[in-house]
Amino acid sequence: MYTVAAKEYWMGRTDSESVTEMFRLHQVVRIENLATFNEKQKENAIGIIGFRCDEGVRRNKGRTGAYYAPDAIRKSLSSLPYNFHSDIKLFDFGNVSCDDGNLEEAQKELGEAIKKILDLNIFPLIIGGGHEVAYGHFLGHKKYKKDIENIGIINFDAHFDMRSYDETTSSGTMFKQIADEFVAANKTFRYLCVGIQKSGNTKYLFETAERYGCEYIREDEISLLHLDKVSKKIDEFIAKSDTIMLTLCSDVFCSSDAPGVSAPQPFGLDPKIVKYFLKDIVKHKKVLSFDIAEINPTLDESGLTVKLAATMLYEIIDSLA
């Protein structure tokens, strides 16, 4: 399921071959085989890992195509300028792909990859794929911490993704799966979902979230006039957690900004607001990893959603530099 990244996605404009102040990301990224890479980093290192997968979206009866997002986003990232306020190493560790419908095995392999990246003192940037990437992300976070004690999950999403998985897991069940692991371990499930839409969740899902003690902030509670109030709630959540897993489902954005998703949201969040929160959150040392999901290049009008995802990742890198 694992493949090394193709160099063709890291090509772009070159303003200079020697002046580092003129470099772009494709000139500094190091493509490495994670299976053989063992260089533990001392500071400021980021590792991209893609999760090429549509299986969770397919099982959730959504619009498939997110499989192609990791490489499309790499291509969009490649020509962005390397002009951060401090040097940061950027690695690309390739993709874990779900090509045979075996979602569970792919998620397990992704978790192993994320744990290794964390063990090497590298911050994982995980590019989905459908939002089922979040379960593999969690497996890696948990393996690295060797426990689920006081892991906090912050999810920017229009949906809780806490559907029942009695029949099968999907891109709509991950946080219910994770919640049940916490309950089985007699631990408190700490989950904050930002951007929830009433029109995107049934009454049953709201009741499920309440039953598991989830915290959430509705889309209609978030605006430029209330940023401090929302930031305070996020900061309080982080303060009560030992570590943070940060995840972003791109259907949290307004559909005019992100048309290329499985479930577009006409009243989604402004990307500038989401950027503000993400940059503030990742500055906390408790945040160990970040994933972005549900970008569908096959549905993407003028490449808007891919470009938005690449720019969001760029902002995360800038905040970590």
C-alpha positions in Angstrom: 0.0 0.0 0.0 3.0 2.3 0.4 4.7 4.1 -2.5 7.4 6.8 -2.6 6.3 10.2 -3.9 6.8 10.8 -7.6 9.2 13.6 -8.4 6.9 14.9 -11.2 4.6 16.5 -8.6 7.4 18.6 -7.2 8.2 20.7 -10.2 7.5 24.3 -10.8 8.8 27.8 -11.4 12.5 28.4 -10.6 13.6 32.0 -10.1 17.1 31.1 -9.1 19.2 27.9 -8.8 21.5 29.4 -6.1 19.9 32.3 -4.2 18.0 30.6 -1.4 15.9 33.7 -0.8 14.3 33.1 -4.2 13.6 29.4 -3.7 10.3 27.7 -3.9 9.1 24.6 -2.1 10.0 22.2 -4.9 13.6 23.3 -4.6 13.8 22.4 -0.9 11.6 19.4 -0.4 13.3 16.0 0.1 11.6 13.0 -1.3 12.4 10.0 0.9 11.4 6.4 1.3 9.9 6.2 4.8 10.7 2.5 4.9 14.4 3.1 4.9 14.6 6.7 6.3 15.9 6.8 9.9 17.4 10.3 10.3 16.0 11.6 13.6 15.6 15.4 13.4 16.7 17.9 16.1 14.3 20.7 15.2 12.0 22.2 12.7 11.1 19.4 10.4 7.8 18.5 8.6 6.9 15.3 6.8 4.2 15.0 4.2 2.4 11.7 4.0 -0.5 11.2 1.6 -3.5 8.9 2.0 -4.9 8.1 -1.4 -8.3 6.7 -0.5 -11.9 6.9 -1.6 -13.2 3.8 0.1 -14.6 5.5 3.2 -16.4 8.1 1.0 -17.8 5.3 -1.2 -19.1 3.3 1.8 -20.7 6.6 3.1 -22.5 6.9 -0.3 -20.6 10.1 -1.1 -19.0 11.4 -4.3 -15.7 9.7 -4.8 -12.5 11.3 -6.2 -10.6 12.3 -3.1 -8.1 9.5 -3.9 -6.4 11.9 -6.3 -6.0 14.8 -3.9 -2.6 14.1 -2.3 -0.7 14.4 -5.6 -2.8 17.3 -6.9 -2.1 19.2 -3.7 1.7 18.5 -3.9 1.6 19.9 -7.4 -0.1 23.0 -6.2 2.3 23.4 -3.2 5.4 23.0 -5.4 5.7 26.6 -6.7 4.8 28.4 -3.4 7.8 30.4 -2.1 10.1 29.1 0.6 10.0 32.4 2.6 9.3 31.4 6.2 10.8 33.3 9.1 13.1 30.5 10.0 14.6 27.5 8.1 12.4 24.4 8.2 13.2 21.0 6.6 10.4 19.6 4.4 10.2 15.9 3.6 7.8 14.1 1.4 7.3 10.5 2.6 5.0 9.4 -0.2 1.6 7.8 -0.1 -0.3 5.0 1.6 -3.0 4.0 -0.9 -6.2 2.0 -0.6 -6.5 0.3 -4.0 -8.3 -2.9 -3.0 -11.2 -1.7 -0.8 -9.4 -2.8 2.4 -9.9 0.5 4.2 -9.0 -0.9 7.7 -5.6 -2.3 6.6 -4.8 1.0 4.8 -5.7 3.0 8.0 -3.5 0.7 10.0 -0.6 1.2 7.6 -1.1 4.9 7.7 -1.0 4.8 11.5 2.3 3.0 11.4 3.7 5.6 9.0 2.6 8.5 11.2 4.1 6.9 14.3 7.4 6.5 12.6 7.4 10.2 11.4 6.6 11.3 15.0 9.4 9.0 16.4 11.8 10.8 14.1 10.8 14.2 15.7 9.1 15.3 12.5 5.7 16.9 12.4 3.3 14.9 10.1 1.2 16.8 7.5 -1.3 14.2 6.4 -3.1 14.7 3.1 -6.3 12.8 2.4 -8.2 11.2 0.8 -11.6 11.0 2.4 -12.0 12.0 6.0 -11.5 8.4 6.9 -7.9 9.5 7.0 -8.6 10.7 10.5 -8.9 7.2 11.9 -5.5 6.2 10.6 -4.2 9.6 11.9 -5.6 8.7 15.3 -4.0 5.2 15.3 -0.6 6.8 14.6 -1.1 9.4 17.4 -2.1 6.7 19.8 0.8 4.4 19.0 3.2 7.3 19.4 1.8 8.2 22.8 1.5 4.5 23.7 -1.9 5.3 25.2 -5.1 7.3 24.6 -4.7 9.1 27.9 -6.0 12.7 27.5 -5.6 13.0 23.7 -7.7 15.9 22.5 -9.1 15.9 19.0 -9.9 19.2 17.3 -11.9 18.7 14.1 -12.9 21.5 11.7 -15.9 20.0 10.0 -19.6 20.6 9.1 -20.3 17.1 10.4 -19.7 15.1 13.6 -18.8 12.0 11.6 -20.2 9.9 14.4 -22.5 7.5 12.5 -23.0 3.9 13.6 -20.6 1.4 12.2 -22.6 -1.7 12.9 -22.5 -2.7 9.2 -19.3 -1.0 8.1 -16.9 1.8 8.8 -16.7 4.8 6.5 -15.8 8.4 6.2 -18.8 9.2 8.5 -17.9 6.9 11.4 -14.3 7.7 12.5 -15.0 9.7 15.6 -17.6 7.2 16.8 -15.0 4.5 16.4 -12.4 6.6 18.3 -15.0 7.5 21.0 -15.7 3.8 21.6 -12.0 3.1 22.0 -11.9 5.7 24.8 -15.0 4.3 26.5 -13.6 0.7 26.3 -10.4 2.0 27.9 -12.4 3.8 30.6 -10.9 7.1 29.4 -12.6 10.5 28.7 -13.3 11.1 25.0 -12.1 14.7 24.3 -13.5 15.9 21.0 -14.1 19.5 19.9 -15.8 19.9 16.5 -15.7 23.4 15.0 -18.1 24.5 12.2 -20.9 22.1 12.9 -24.0 22.8 10.7 -27.5 22.0 11.9 -28.5 21.1 8.3 -25.6 18.7 8.0 -26.4 16.5 11.1 -29.5 14.5 12.1 -31.0 14.9 15.6 -29.6 11.4 16.3 -26.0 12.6 15.6 -26.4 15.7 17.9 -27.7 13.3 20.6 -24.8 10.9 20.0 -22.3 13.8 20.3 -24.0 14.9 23.5 -24.0 11.3 24.9 -20.2 11.0 24.4 -19.6 14.4 26.0 -18.4 16.1 22.7 -17.9 19.8 22.6 -18.8 21.7 19.4 -19.1 25.1 18.0 -21.8 25.7 15.3 -21.1 27.4 12.1 -23.6 30.2 12.9 -21.7 30.9 16.1 -18.5 31.8 14.2 -17.9 35.2 12.6 -15.3 37.9 12.6 -17.2 39.5 15.5 -16.8 36.5 17.7 -13.2 35.2 17.0 -12.0 35.9 20.6 -14.9 34.0 22.1 -14.3 31.0 19.8 -10.5 31.1 20.4 -11.1 31.1 24.1 -13.1 27.9 23.9 -10.5 26.3 21.7 -7.7 27.4 24.1 -9.6 26.0 27.1 -10.0 22.7 25.3 -6.2 22.6 24.5 -5.3 23.4 28.1 -7.2 20.3 29.4 -5.4 18.0 26.9 -2.0 16.5 27.1 -1.6 16.3 23.3 -3.7 17.5 20.3 -4.6 15.8 17.1 -5.8 18.4 14.6 -7.9 17.5 11.6 -9.7 19.5 8.9 -12.5 18.3 6.6 -12.7 20.6 3.6 -16.5 20.6 3.6 -16.3 23.0 6.5 -15.6 25.7 4.0 -18.2 27.7 2.1 -18.9 25.9 -1.3 -18.0 29.1 -3.2 -14.5 28.7 -1.9 -14.4 24.9 -1.9 -16.6 23.4 -4.5 -14.5 20.3 -4.9 -15.7 18.3 -1.9 -18.1 15.4 -1.5 -20.7 17.4 0.5 -20.5 21.2 -0.4 -21.8 23.6 2.2 -23.4 26.9 0.9 -23.2 28.3 4.5 -19.7 27.0 5.3 -16.9 28.9 7.0 -14.8 31.7 5.4 -11.3 30.3 4.7 -9.7 33.4 6.3 -11.4 32.5 9.6 -10.3 28.9 9.5 -6.8 30.0 8.7 -6.8 32.3 11.7 -7.8 29.5 14.0 -5.4 26.9 12.5 -2.4 29.1 12.7 -3.2 29.9 16.3 -3.8 26.3 17.3 -0.6 24.8 15.7 1.6 27.3 17.7 0.7 25.2 20.8 3.4 22.7 21.4 0.8 20.1 22.3 -0.3 19.8 18.7 1.6 16.8 17.3 0.0 16.4 13.8 -2.4 17.7 11.2 -4.5 16.2 8.5 -6.6 17.8 5.7 -9.3 15.7 3.9 -12.2 15.5 1.5 -10.6 17.5 -1.4 -11.9 16.0 -4.6 -10.0 17.2 -7.7 -12.5 15.5 -10.1 -15.2 17.9 -8.9 -13.0 20.9 -8.4 -14.1 24.0 -10.4 -11.0 25.8 -11.7 -8.9 24.0 -9.1 -10.1 26.2 -6.3 -10.3 23.6 -3.6 -6.9 22.1 -4.4 -5.4 25.5 -4.3 -7.2 26.4 -1.0 -5.9 23.1 0.6 -2.3 23.8 -0.6 -2.5 27.3 0.8 -3.8 26.1 4.2 -1.0 23.6 4.4 1.4 26.4 3.5 0.0 28.5 6.4 0.5 25.5 8.8 4.2 25.2 7.6 4.6 28.9 8.2 3.3 28.7 11.7 5.6 25.8 12.5 8.7 27.4 11.1 
